[in-house]
């Protein structure tokens, strides 16, 4: 190879290496500049856990791509941020627990912890699933989420009251609901052609919604006069029927069929029927039997 060719080759190799070095330095420069901005953000008073967690997460990802000396310094800072976040979260948790306990005692509401991780409490008959990190609480009944609120004691109690109000129906009585449910079941059994009487709860709920309508809707069946009736309200009425020990009325007993196996996977078809403490099971079907025919039927 001629010396001129060798010279040209060396020159091209050198340019390529210089460009690669320049690109690497530029990447590090941008990374270091970004790291400096994140460090500056963390140098301010730590008051917003979400912001601290987000900033620390970005720094941790960025530090992996920087020189080891910088990565080590960032690691020390990230460890301190992790400790602070853990203590801050625990502090919020303890504060919420204390305030809820005090407020429930003042309002005469029983409070019970169902699970600690994830945090779920019971303010009978309502359940509350609390995400302390997100500052969010979900109000539930029968595994159905009714509404969401901020995770503060005042907001949770207020949301509980609102949820109960939405579930209650004026002039409700166990005897009347038993009759309405039996009428709905009878209509669904005829429609579904079930001579054994077992009908899926999902097939009955629409008939129950019709059965509970008042005289205004029956005289003028328009959307304006229709009283909304959803799954949570249906479950609440079943719960109240059980709590009133009124599964039997008018010579008939309500029997619920448990959901088993694959049927439990489709939550649209199954219904969680629970007691005041939230204990319960998923059910799939129901039927009514005459009292004299009851022999160890589940209910």
Sine and cosine of phi, psi and omega as CSV:
sin_phi,cos_phi,sin_psi,cos_psi,sin_omega,cos_omega
0.00,0.00,0.70,-0.72,0.00,-1.00
-0.93,0.36,0.49,-0.87,-0.01,-1.00
-0.88,0.48,-0.52,0.86,0.02,-1.00
-0.92,0.40,-0.61,0.79,0.03,-1.00
-0.93,0.37,-0.66,0.75,0.04,-1.00
-0.88,0.48,-0.65,0.76,0.01,-1.00
-0.89,0.46,-0.70,0.72,0.00,-1.00
-0.91,0.41,-0.64,0.77,0.01,-1.00
-0.90,0.44,-0.68,0.73,0.02,-1.00
-0.89,0.46,-0.62,0.78,-0.01,-1.00
-0.90,0.43,-0.69,0.72,-0.01,-1.00
-0.91,0.41,-0.65,0.76,0.05,-1.00
-0.88,0.47,-0.67,0.74,0.01,-1.00
-0.89,0.45,-0.67,0.74,0.03,-1.00
-0.89,0.46,-0.67,0.74,0.01,-1.00
-0.89,0.46,-0.69,0.73,0.03,-1.00
-0.90,0.43,-0.63,0.77,0.02,-1.00
-0.91,0.42,-0.65,0.76,0.02,-1.00
-0.90,0.43,-0.66,0.75,0.01,-1.00
-0.90,0.43,-0.68,0.73,0.03,-1.00
-0.90,0.44,-0.67,0.74,0.02,-1.00
-0.89,0.47,-0.67,0.75,0.01,-1.00
-0.90,0.44,-0.67,0.74,0.00,-1.00
-0.90,0.43,-0.69,0.72,0.03,-1.00
-0.90,0.43,-0.62,0.78,0.02,-1.00
-0.90,0.43,-0.66,0.75,0.03,-1.00
-0.89,0.45,-0.70,0.72,0.03,-1.00
-0.90,0.43,-0.63,0.77,0.01,-1.00
-0.87,0.50,-0.73,0.69,0.00,-1.00
-0.91,0.42,-0.65,0.76,0.00,-1.00
-0.91,0.41,-0.67,0.74,0.01,-1.00
-0.91,0.41,-0.63,0.77,0.03,-1.00
-0.90,0.44,-0.65,0.76,0.03,-1.00
-0.92,0.40,-0.66,0.75,0.03,-1.00
-0.88,0.47,-0.62,0.78,0.02,-1.00
-0.90,0.43,-0.64,0.77,0.01,-1.00
-0.92,0.40,-0.64,0.76,0.02,-1.00
-0.92,0.40,-0.65,0.76,0.03,-1.00
-0.89,0.45,-0.63,0.77,0.02,-1.00
-0.90,0.44,-0.64,0.76,0.02,-1.00
-0.89,0.45,-0.62,0.79,-0.01,-1.00
-0.98,0.19,-0.19,0.98,0.03,-1.00
-0.99,0.17,-0.20,0.98,0.03,-1.00
-0.99,0.12,0.29,-0.96,-0.02,-1.00
-0.82,0.58,0.71,-0.70,-0.02,-1.00
-1.00,0.09,0.97,-0.25,-0.01,-1.00
-0.80,-0.60,-0.39,0.92,-0.06,-1.00
-0.94,-0.35,0.98,-0.19,-0.06,-1.00
-0.84,0.54,-0.66,0.75,-0.02,-1.00
-0.89,0.46,-0.68,0.74,0.00,-1.00
-0.91,0.41,-0.66,0.75,0.01,-1.00
-0.90,0.44,-0.70,0.72,-0.01,-1.00
-0.90,0.45,-0.66,0.75,0.01,-1.00
-0.91,0.42,-0.72,0.70,-0.01,-1.00
-0.89,0.45,-0.69,0.73,0.00,-1.00
-0.90,0.43,-0.61,0.79,0.03,-1.00
-0.90,0.44,-0.67,0.74,0.03,-1.00
-0.91,0.42,-0.64,0.77,0.00,-1.00
-0.91,0.41,-0.67,0.75,0.00,-1.00
-0.88,0.48,-0.67,0.74,0.02,-1.00
-0.92,0.40,-0.66,0.75,-0.04,-1.00
-0.94,0.33,-0.60,0.80,-0.08,-1.00
-0.89,0.45,-0.48,0.88,-0.02,-1.00
-0.91,0.42,-0.34,0.94,-0.07,-1.00
-0.97,-0.22,0.09,1.00,-0.06,-1.00
-0.94,-0.33,0.22,-0.98,0.02,-1.00
-0.81,0.59,0.51,-0.86,-0.11,-0.99
-0.85,0.52,-0.62,0.79,-0.02,-1.00
-0.87,0.49,-0.66,0.75,0.03,-1.00
-0.95,0.31,-0.63,0.77,-0.01,-1.00
-0.88,0.48,-0.61,0.79,0.01,-1.00
-0.92,0.40,-0.67,0.74,0.03,-1.00
-0.90,0.44,-0.66,0.75,0.02,-1.00
-0.90,0.43,-0.60,0.80,-0.02,-1.00
-0.88,0.47,-0.65,0.76,0.03,-1.00
-0.89,0.46,-0.69,0.72,0.02,-1.00
-0.90,0.43,-0.66,0.75,-0.02,-1.00
-0.91,0.41,-0.59,0.81,0.05,-1.00
-0.90,0.43,-0.65,0.76,0.02,-1.00
-0.91,0.42,-0.64,0.77,0.04,-1.00
-0.90,0.44,-0.63,0.77,0.02,-1.00
-0.89,0.46,-0.68,0.74,0.02,-1.00
-0.89,0.46,-0.71,0.70,-0.01,-1.00
-0.88,0.47,-0.70,0.71,-0.01,-1.00
-0.88,0.47,-0.66,0.75,0.00,-1.00
-0.90,0.43,-0.69,0.72,0.00,-1.00
-0.94,0.35,-0.61,0.79,0.01,-1.00
-0.91,0.42,-0.66,0.75,0.01,-1.00
-0.89,0.45,-0.69,0.72,0.01,-1.00
-0.92,0.40,-0.58,0.81,0.04,-1.00
-0.90,0.43,-0.69,0.73,0.04,-1.00
-0.90,0.44,-0.65,0.76,0.00,-1.00
-0.88,0.48,-0.72,0.70,0.00,-1.00
-0.92,0.40,-0.63,0.78,0.02,-1.00
-0.90,0.44,-0.69,0.72,0.02,-1.00
-0.89,0.45,-0.69,0.72,0.00,-1.00
-0.87,0.49,-0.69,0.72,-0.02,-1.00
-0.90,0.43,-0.73,0.69,-0.05,-1.00
-0.93,0.36,-0.61,0.79,0.04,-1.00
-0.90,0.43,-0.68,0.73,0.00,-1.00
-0.87,0.49,-0.70,0.72,-0.01,-1.00
-0.92,0.40,-0.70,0.72,-0.05,-1.00
-0.93,0.37,-0.65,0.76,0.03,-1.00
-0.91,0.42,-0.63,0.77,0.03,-1.00
-0.89,0.45,-0.65,0.76,-0.01,-1.00
-0.93,0.36,-0.53,0.85,-0.04,-1.00
-1.00,-0.07,-0.07,1.00,-0.02,-1.00
0.95,0.30,0.53,0.85,0.00,-1.00
-0.97,-0.26,0.78,-0.62,0.04,-1.00
-0.97,0.25,0.68,-0.73,-0.01,-1.00
-0.85,-0.52,0.75,-0.66,0.04,-1.00
-0.66,-0.75,0.63,-0.78,0.06,-1.00
-1.00,0.01,0.83,-0.55,0.01,-1.00
-1.00,0.07,-0.81,0.59,0.08,-1.00
-0.63,-0.78,0.47,-0.88,0.01,-1.00
-1.00,-0.08,-0.54,0.84,0.02,-1.00
-0.69,-0.72,0.96,-0.29,-0.11,0.99
-0.94,0.34,0.39,-0.92,-0.08,-1.00
-0.96,0.27,0.86,-0.51,0.07,-1.00
-0.68,-0.73,0.76,-0.65,0.01,-1.00
-0.85,-0.52,0.22,-0.97,0.01,-1.00
-0.83,-0.56,0.83,-0.56,0.14,-0.99
-0.88,-0.48,0.98,0.19,-0.23,-0.97
-0.68,0.73,0.69,-0.72,0.02,1.00
-1.00,-0.05,0.29,0.96,-0.11,-0.99
-0.99,-0.13,0.60,-0.80,0.10,-1.00
-0.97,-0.23,0.49,-0.87,0.00,-1.00
-0.72,-0.69,0.85,-0.52,0.06,-1.00
-0.97,-0.23,0.87,-0.50,-0.15,-0.99
-0.92,-0.39,0.80,-0.61,0.12,-0.99
-0.96,-0.28,0.99,-0.13,-0.08,-1.00
-0.89,0.45,-0.64,0.77,-0.03,-1.00
-0.89,0.46,-0.68,0.74,-0.02,-1.00
-1.00,0.08,-0.20,0.98,-0.04,-1.00
0.92,0.39,0.60,0.80,-0.12,-0.99
-0.79,-0.61,0.62,-0.78,0.05,-1.00
-0.76,-0.65,0.72,-0.70,0.03,-1.00
-0.95,-0.30,0.79,-0.61,0.03,-1.00
-1.00,-0.05,0.83,-0.56,-0.11,-0.99
-0.75,-0.66,0.42,-0.91,0.20,-0.98
-0.55,-0.84,0.74,-0.68,0.00,-1.00
0.87,0.49,0.55,0.83,-0.04,-1.00
0.92,0.39,0.22,0.98,0.03,-1.00
-0.96,-0.26,0.81,-0.59,0.02,-1.00
-0.97,0.22,0.84,-0.54,-0.05,-1.00
-1.00,-0.05,-0.70,0.72,0.03,-1.00
-0.28,-0.96,0.18,-0.98,-0.04,-1.00
-0.82,-0.57,0.58,-0.82,0.02,-1.00
-0.57,-0.82,0.11,-0.99,0.09,-1.00
-0.94,0.35,0.52,-0.86,-0.04,-1.00
-0.99,0.11,0.90,0.44,0.13,-0.99
-0.85,-0.53,0.43,-0.90,-0.05,-1.00
-0.85,0.53,-0.73,0.68,-0.02,-1.00
-0.88,0.48,-0.71,0.70,-0.03,-1.00
-0.92,0.40,-0.63,0.78,-0.01,-1.00
-0.91,0.41,-0.71,0.70,0.02,-1.00
-0.90,0.43,-0.66,0.76,0.03,-1.00
-0.89,0.45,-0.66,0.75,0.01,-1.00
-0.92,0.39,-0.60,0.80,0.05,-1.00
-0.87,0.50,-0.72,0.70,-0.01,-1.00
-0.89,0.46,-0.65,0.76,0.02,-1.00
-0.90,0.43,-0.65,0.76,0.00,-1.00
-0.90,0.43,-0.70,0.72,0.02,-1.00
-0.88,0.48,-0.65,0.76,0.02,-1.00
-0.88,0.47,-0.61,0.79,0.00,-1.00
-0.95,0.32,-0.43,0.90,-0.02,-1.00
-1.00,0.06,-0.50,0.86,-0.03,-1.00
-0.94,0.35,0.56,-0.83,0.12,-0.99
-0.86,-0.52,0.69,-0.73,-0.01,-1.00
-0.89,0.45,0.60,-0.80,0.06,-1.00
0.87,0.49,0.48,0.88,0.03,-1.00
-0.96,0.29,0.65,-0.76,0.11,-0.99
-0.63,-0.77,0.55,-0.84,-0.02,-1.00
-0.87,0.49,-0.61,0.79,-0.01,-1.00
-0.91,0.42,-0.68,0.73,-0.02,-1.00
-0.92,0.40,-0.68,0.73,0.00,-1.00
-0.92,0.39,-0.61,0.79,0.06,-1.00
-0.84,0.54,-0.70,0.72,0.02,-1.00
-0.91,0.41,-0.71,0.70,0.00,-1.00
-0.89,0.46,-0.66,0.76,0.01,-1.00
-0.92,0.39,-0.62,0.79,0.01,-1.00
-0.92,0.39,-0.61,0.79,0.06,-1.00
-0.90,0.43,-0.67,0.74,0.01,-1.00
-0.91,0.42,-0.69,0.72,0.02,-1.00
-0.87,0.49,-0.70,0.72,-0.01,-1.00
-0.87,0.49,-0.68,0.73,0.01,-1.00
-0.91,0.42,-0.67,0.74,-0.01,-1.00
-0.93,0.37,-0.61,0.79,0.00,-1.00
-0.90,0.43,-0.65,0.76,0.04,-1.00
-0.91,0.40,-0.70,0.72,-0.03,-1.00
-0.90,0.43,-0.63,0.78,-0.05,-1.00
-1.00,0.04,-0.11,0.99,0.03,-1.00
0.89,0.45,0.77,0.63,-0.03,-1.00
-0.94,-0.35,1.00,-0.08,-0.03,-1.00
-0.91,0.42,-0.43,0.90,0.01,-1.00
-0.99,0.17,-0.13,0.99,0.06,-1.00
1.00,0.03,-0.25,0.97,-0.01,-1.00
-0.96,0.28,0.86,-0.51,-0.01,-1.00
-0.77,-0.64,0.62,-0.78,0.02,-1.00
-0.92,0.39,0.64,-0.77,0.03,-1.00
-0.85,0.53,-0.57,0.82,0.00,-1.00
-0.91,0.42,-0.41,0.91,0.04,-1.00
-0.99,0.14,-0.36,0.93,-0.11,-0.99
-1.00,-0.04,-0.50,0.87,-0.18,-0.98
-0.85,0.52,-0.61,0.80,0.00,-1.00
-0.91,0.41,-0.60,0.80,0.03,-1.00
-0.93,0.36,-0.56,0.83,0.07,-1.00
-0.91,0.42,-0.66,0.75,0.00,-1.00
-0.86,0.51,-0.59,0.80,0.04,-1.00
-0.96,0.29,-0.66,0.75,-0.07,-1.00
-0.89,0.45,-0.51,0.86,-0.07,-1.00
-1.00,0.08,-0.10,0.99,-0.05,-1.00
-0.90,0.43,0.57,-0.82,-0.02,-1.00
-1.00,0.07,-0.03,-1.00,-0.07,-1.00
-0.89,0.46,-0.51,0.86,-0.01,-1.00
-0.88,0.47,-0.70,0.71,-0.01,-1.00
-0.94,0.34,-0.60,0.80,-0.03,-1.00
-0.94,0.35,-0.50,0.87,0.05,-1.00
-0.99,0.16,-0.53,0.85,-0.01,-1.00
-0.59,-0.80,0.99,0.13,-0.13,-0.99
-0.96,0.28,0.96,0.27,0.04,-1.00
-0.91,-0.42,0.27,-0.96,0.00,-1.00
-0.86,0.51,-0.56,0.83,-0.02,-1.00
-0.88,0.47,-0.54,0.84,-0.05,-1.00
-0.99,-0.12,-0.01,1.00,-0.06,-1.00
-0.99,0.11,0.74,-0.68,0.05,-1.00
-1.00,-0.02,0.87,-0.49,-0.03,-1.00
-0.88,0.48,0.62,-0.79,-0.02,-1.00
-0.50,-0.87,0.97,-0.26,-0.07,-1.00
-0.95,-0.31,-0.12,-0.99,-0.07,-1.00
-0.87,0.49,-0.69,0.73,-0.02,-1.00
-0.89,0.46,-0.65,0.76,0.02,-1.00
-0.92,0.40,-0.63,0.78,0.05,-1.00
-0.88,0.47,-0.72,0.70,0.02,-1.00
-0.89,0.45,-0.61,0.79,0.01,-1.00
-0.92,0.40,-0.64,0.77,0.04,-1.00
-0.92,0.40,-0.63,0.77,0.07,-1.00
-0.90,0.44,-0.65,0.76,0.03,-1.00
-0.87,0.48,-0.72,0.69,-0.02,-1.00
-0.91,0.41,-0.57,0.82,0.03,-1.00
-0.89,0.46,-0.69,0.72,0.04,-1.00
-0.91,0.41,-0.72,0.69,-0.03,-1.00
-0.88,0.48,-0.49,0.87,0.01,-1.00
-1.00,0.07,0.06,1.00,-0.05,-1.00
0.79,0.61,0.69,0.72,-0.09,-1.00
-0.87,-0.49,0.55,0.84,0.05,-1.00
-0.93,0.36,-0.34,0.94,0.06,-1.00
-0.93,-0.36,0.74,-0.67,0.04,-1.00
-0.27,-0.96,0.56,-0.83,0.07,-1.00
0.87,0.49,0.43,0.90,0.03,-1.00
1.00,0.07,0.03,1.00,0.00,-1.00
-0.84,-0.54,0.53,-0.85,0.04,-1.00
-0.87,-0.49,0.72,-0.69,0.07,-1.00
-0.98,0.19,0.76,-0.65,0.04,-1.00
-0.82,-0.57,0.77,-0.63,0.02,-1.00
-0.97,-0.25,0.69,-0.73,0.02,-1.00
-0.99,-0.16,0.82,-0.57,-0.04,-1.00
-0.92,0.40,0.50,-0.86,0.09,-1.00
-1.00,0.08,0.73,-0.69,-0.01,-1.00
-0.73,-0.69,0.38,-0.92,0.11,-0.99
0.83,0.55,-0.74,-0.68,-0.10,-1.00
-0.91,0.41,-0.40,0.92,-0.06,-1.00
-0.90,0.44,-0.40,0.92,-0.04,-1.00
-0.97,0.25,-0.24,0.97,-0.06,-1.00
-0.95,0.31,-0.57,0.82,-0.02,-1.00
-1.00,-0.02,0.99,-0.14,-0.10,-1.00
-0.94,0.35,-0.18,0.98,0.07,-1.00
-0.97,0.26,-0.40,0.92,-0.07,-1.00
-1.00,-0.10,-0.39,0.92,-0.08,-1.00
-0.96,-0.27,0.42,-0.91,-0.10,-0.99
-0.76,-0.65,0.83,-0.56,0.00,-1.00
-0.99,0.10,0.96,-0.30,0.00,-1.00
-0.99,-0.17,0.86,-0.50,-0.15,-0.99
-0.80,-0.59,0.25,-0.97,0.09,-1.00
-1.00,-0.09,-0.13,-0.99,-0.06,-1.00
-0.90,0.45,-0.40,0.92,0.00,-1.00
-1.00,-0.06,0.07,1.00,0.03,-1.00
1.00,0.02,-0.07,1.00,0.05,-1.00
-0.97,0.26,0.64,-0.76,-0.01,-1.00
-0.03,-1.00,-0.33,-0.94,-0.01,-1.00
-0.39,-0.92,0.35,-0.94,0.08,-1.00
-0.98,0.18,0.69,-0.72,0.06,-1.00
-0.84,-0.54,0.50,-0.87,-0.05,-1.00
-0.93,-0.38,-0.62,0.78,-0.13,-0.99
-0.76,-0.65,0.17,-0.99,0.13,-0.99
-0.49,-0.87,0.30,-0.95,0.16,-0.99
-0.34,-0.94,0.25,-0.97,0.09,-1.00
-0.91,-0.41,0.68,-0.74,0.05,-1.00
-0.79,-0.61,0.45,-0.89,0.05,-1.00
-0.93,0.37,0.57,-0.82,-0.07,-1.00
-0.81,0.59,-0.63,0.78,-0.06,-1.00
-0.95,0.31,-0.21,0.98,0.01,-1.00
-1.00,-0.10,-0.07,1.00,-0.05,-1.00
-0.97,0.24,0.86,-0.51,0.05,-1.00
-0.67,-0.74,1.00,0.09,0.04,-1.00
0.94,0.34,0.41,0.91,0.03,-1.00
-0.91,0.42,0.61,-0.80,0.11,-0.99
-0.96,0.29,0.48,-0.88,0.01,-1.00
-0.53,-0.85,0.00,0.00,0.00,0.00
